[in-house]
Amino acid sequence: MSVLATCLGFPRIGSDRELKKALESYWAHKTTDADLQASARALRHRHWVAMKDAGIDHVPSNDFSLYDHVLDTAVMLGAIPERFRAIEDATVRYFAMARGLQDPATHTDVAALEMTKWFDTNYHFLVPELAPDQAFTLDPSRVLVEIDEARAAGVEPRPVLLGPVSFLRLSKLTHAEPDQTPLALLDALLPVYERLLGLLATAGIGWIQLDEPCLVTDLDDATRDAYRVAMTRLAGWAVRPNVVLATYFGDLGDNLALAVGAGFEALHVDLVRAPAQLDDVLRALTSATSPTILSVGVVDGRNVWRTDLDAAHARTRTAVAQLGADRVWIAPSCSLLHAPVDLQRERALDAELQSWLAFAVQKLGELRALADAASSAAFSCRAAIPRSRGPRRSGS
């Protein structure tokens, strides 16, 4: 069996910044909500086709956002603060949560959600606001619609979901007692995730990607317990797709046993930010009772430089040698959201500089080339991706 090439997510902006232009036009009341949604559909279609044409075996869906994927998750889960609920139009309400809403004619002055950094990246996300007695209600429409769109584009998608524990850890409680944390809402939240998993299975989805980036952070006992509860519940849910538990931006460290023991079918690790964890991960997987697939994040999803293909190939070969080709996937370290879209659009760049660059589309080619070469001791695609040796640029 051959090693698969997979992708954790793709940039939203568009190769010509189409999303930015569509949003600015909508916000200026020059175009309608229908126009905005049409632009978004066109971008999603283009990105899915680009990944399919590049030979990506697992193509993500539900990674696109008009503004922020954490906000999208909050809306999907019904976590809409009280001050926004009187806004009837869903799109207007969504952007009010993102940007605030001021309308002197109606005496409306609603503050946006707080924004903060997405881990140590330059991306900023909107912090969900949860009440101590928060009730969660599932709205799966966006996830399911994008599945239909992807299939119409000839792609069988792998939906991306922000996991329940990371969602709660990244949220804040309003009007809470001093000792209360969002993790107290886990029991209320998990049934919504269980229902969503069931709906995705009913829709015929074979794999989903469950992002739990907080697994690479230092966890207190309460968070570790929350992870054990959540993963036991979700992994044991009777009707669900296969799950790849995705971690990124660092080393699993003391949380490795927690991730390996989650009970899911695959585990993604970041081997760009934390290459030294590979040996520990392989040791844990080879001694585990179930044959978990390892998704090796060997192409940097956060920078603009070409991958050191020799080093990436060596790490992949190490994994294949210990687990077998059927248990290894090639992937970027994290979502390609953080990279520009397509180097071919940058016509004014110096030729020498351009020869060292790889944007999202070019990184797809690297993923496919590494997957094709994974079963060979010698790296065999030098002609396909030249200049892979040479000075490395740091700064992810």
N, C-alpha and C positions, 0 to 999 in steps of 0.2 A: 504494500500500500504506500502511496506517495504522501509526502508531507504537504499539508494544506497551507495556503496563503490566506491570511485573514486580516481584517481591518477593524479597529475599535471605534472609528468615527472619522468623519470627513469635514473639512472647513465648510462653513455655511455661507460665507460672504459672496461667493461667486468669483470667477476669474477676472471679471471686469467690475467687481464690487456692486453687482446687480442688487443684492439684498439691501445694502446701504442706500442705494438710490431709490429703491422701491419704498423703503421705510420713510425716508425723508419726504418723498412725494405724498405718501399717505398722511403723515403727520402735518404736512402743510395744506391738507384738504384739497390737493390737486388730483388725487386719485381715490378710488373707493376701496373698501375692504375686499370686495371681489377682485379688484385689480391686484391688490397686495397678495391675496391667496393664490392667484394665478401665477404671479412671479415666483412665489415660494414653491409651487408645484413644479414649475419648469426647472428651477434649480435642483430640486430633489431628483427629478428624472435625469437631468444631465449628470449629476454626481453618481447615481446608481449605475448608469450606463458606462461612465468612465471607469468605475471599479470593476464592473463585469468585463469590459473590454481589456482591462489590464490583467485579467486572470485571477482576480480575488475570489476565493472559494466561499468565504463567509462575508457577506456584504451587510453593513449595519443599516438599520432603519431606526426611526425615533431619535436619531442623533441631531437632526436638524432643529433649529429653533428660530423663531422670529426675533427673540431677544436673549433668552437665557434658559438653559435646560433645567436648572434647579427651579426656576419659576414655573416652567412647564410641568415639572413633577408635582409641585404644590397644587397647581390647578387641577391636574389629573386626580389628585388625592382629595380634592375638595377643601384644601386648607386655604381658604380665602378669608382674610380678616374682615371683621364686621364693617369697617368703614368703606369697604369696596362693594358690599353686597347689594347696595341700592342701585348700582350701575347695571342696567339690564343688558346692554349690548356686550357680548362676550369679548370681542376684540378691544373695545374701548376699556372694559374692565381690566383686561390683561395688561394693556399699556399704562393704565392708571397705577397698577401695582408696580410696574417697572419704572415709570417716570413721574408719577404723581398726576393730578388732574386739577387744573384751575380754570374756572369758568365764571367770570364776574356776573354774567347775565343771569345765572342760576344760583349765584352765591355758593358755588362749589369750590372747595379748597381741600383736596385730599392729598396727604403726603405719601410718597412712594415708600416701598420697602427699603430697608437698609441694604447697602451694597458693600461687599468686602472681597478680598483677594481669594481666588480659587487656589488653595494651598500656596505654593511658592511660585506660581505662574504670574504672568501679566494679565491674565483673564480675571474679571471680576464677576461674581454671581450675586443674585438677590437673595437675601436671608429670609427664609420663610418665618412668618410669625404664627405661633401656635398658642392657643388658649390652654390653661390647665385642664379643662374638661373638653378638649378638642374632639369633635366627631369627624371622622374621615368618611368620605363617600366617593366611590370610584366613578370617574368619567373616562372610559377607555376609548372614546371615539377617535381621538387623534392617532393613537397607536394603531388602531384597527384600520383606519383610513389609509395610513401610510403603508401598511402591509398590502392592501389592495393596489395602491399606486405602484409599489415596487414590483409586484407580480405582473402588473400591466406592462412594466418596462422590461420584463423578462428576467427578473431577479427574484430569487427566493431569499427573503431578508432574515437577518438576525437582529430582532429588536433589542435596543439598548435601554436599560432601566437603571436609574439611580437606586441603589439598594436601601432598604428601610433604616438600617442603623446609621449609615452615612447621612441619609436625609435628616434624621432626627439630630444627629451630632452637629450638623451644619445649620440647624434651625435655632430659634430662640423662643423661650416662653414669655408671654406677656402676662402681667398681673399675677405672677407666681410667688409662692412662698420661697424664702431664701434657700431652702434645701431641695427645692424641686428642680428637676432638669427635664429636657424634652424626652429623655429615654423612658420616663414614666409613662409615656403614651404608646410604648411599643405594643402592648397587648391590644390597644384600640386600632393600631395601624396594620398589624399583620393580617387580619382577615381580608383587608382590601388587597394586599399583595397576593394572598392566596386566590382570591377571586380572579384577579388579573392573570395569574399563571394559568388558571383553568380556562379562561377565555382565549388565551393565546394557544393553548393546546387544542382547544376546539376549532380554532382557526387554521389548524394544521401546521403551526410553527414547530420546527424541529429543535431549534436552539434559540436561547436568549442570552444576552450578556447582562449580568448583574454587577454593576459597578459599586465596589466598596473601597474607595480610596482611603478611607479612614483606617483601614487595616495596616497601613504603613506608618501610622503615627503611634506615639506612646499612648497606651490605653490603660485606664484605671480599671479596677475590678468590676465596677458596675457596667462599663462598656463591654468588657470581655463577657460578662454574663449575658448581656443583651445580644451579643453576637451568637453565643451558644444557643440561646432560645430561638432567635430568628432563623438561624441556619438549620436547626433541627426541625422547626416547623415547616419551612419552605422546601427543604430537601425531602422531607417526608410527605409532602402534599401528594395526594393520590394521582391527580391528573395534572401534569405540568410538562412543559418542554424540557429538554436537556438544558443545563445551565453552565455557562462559563463564568466563574467568579473572577472578576477583573480587579486587579490591584495595580497601582501605578504611582509614580513620583517618589519611589523610595523602596527600601528594604523591608520585607515582612518582619525580619528580626524575631523578637519574642512572640510574635503573632503567627509564626509559620505553622505551628501545630494546629492552631485555631483554623487557619485557612485550609490546610490539607485535610483536616478532619471535618470539614463542612458538610460533606456528603454529596457535593455536586459532581458533575461529570467532567469538568475541566477547570483548570486554574491558570489565570494569566499573571505573569510576573514581569516587572520592569528590569531588564538586564542592561539598560543603558545607564540609568541613574544608579543602579545597584548590581553590577555584574558579579560581584563576589558572592552573592546569595545563591548562585546557580548550584554549587556543590551541595549546599544544605537543602535546597529545594529538591534536588534529585535524590538525595539520601532519604528524605522524608517520603517522597512519592514511591520509591522502590520498596520501602518497608511498609507502605500503607496496605490495607486489606483490599481496597478496590482500585482498579486500574484507571486512575485519573489521568486525563489528557493534560499535557503541559503546553500552554501558549507562551512562547518565548518572545518577549518584547525586545528585539535586537535592532530595530530601525528607530532612530530618535524621532519621536513625534513632536518635539518641542523646538527644534532648531532648523536652520535652512541649509545645512551642510550635507554633502553626500556621506553615505555610511561607509565606514571602514569595513568593506565586505569580507575581507579575510578574517577579521576578528569576529564579525557576526556569524560567518560560516563556521568558524571553530567552535563557538558556543552552541550553535545548532547541532553540529556533529556530536558534540559531547552529550547533548540531550538524546539524540537519536540512538547513540551507542548504548545508552543505559535503559531507555524506555521503548525503543523501536519506533519506526517511522509512523506507525498508526497512532502513536500517542504524543506526537509533537506537531504543533502548529507554529508557523512563522507569523509574527505580528509586529506592528509598531509598539514602541514602549508605552504609549498612551494614545488617546485620540489624536488624529492629525488636525484637529480643530486649531491648534496653536501655530500651524505652518501656513505660509501663503499657498495659494492654490496651484498655480502652474507656471513654471519657469519660462515656458515658451512665450508667455505674454510679456515678458520683460525684455523688450527689444533694445533698450538703451544701455544695458549693462555691459561693462567691459568683458571682452571675450574670455580673458584669463580667469576673472572672478566667476563668470558664469559656469566655467568648466568645473568648478568645485561645489556648485550649488545643487540642491535637490529640494523642490517644493513638494506639496502633497502628491500631485500626479506623478512626479518622478519617484517619490518614495514608494508608490504602488508598484512601479517597475522593479524597484529593489526588493520588495517583498516577494514578488513572483520569481525573480531570479534566484533569491536565496532558497525559496521552497523547491525550485527545480533542481538546485545543486545539493540539497540537503542529504541526499543518499549517496553522494560521491565524496570520496576522501579528498580529492583535489577540486578546488573551486573552478568551475567550468564556464562561467558567463562573463569573463573579462571583456570580451568584445561587445557584449550587450550593454554593459555599464562600465565604460572606461573611467580611468582616473580614480579608482577606488582606493588605491594606495596613495600615500602622500601626506602632507601636513594635515593634522587634525585640528579643527577649530573647536574650542570649548565654548561653553556658554549656552546651556539649554534653557 
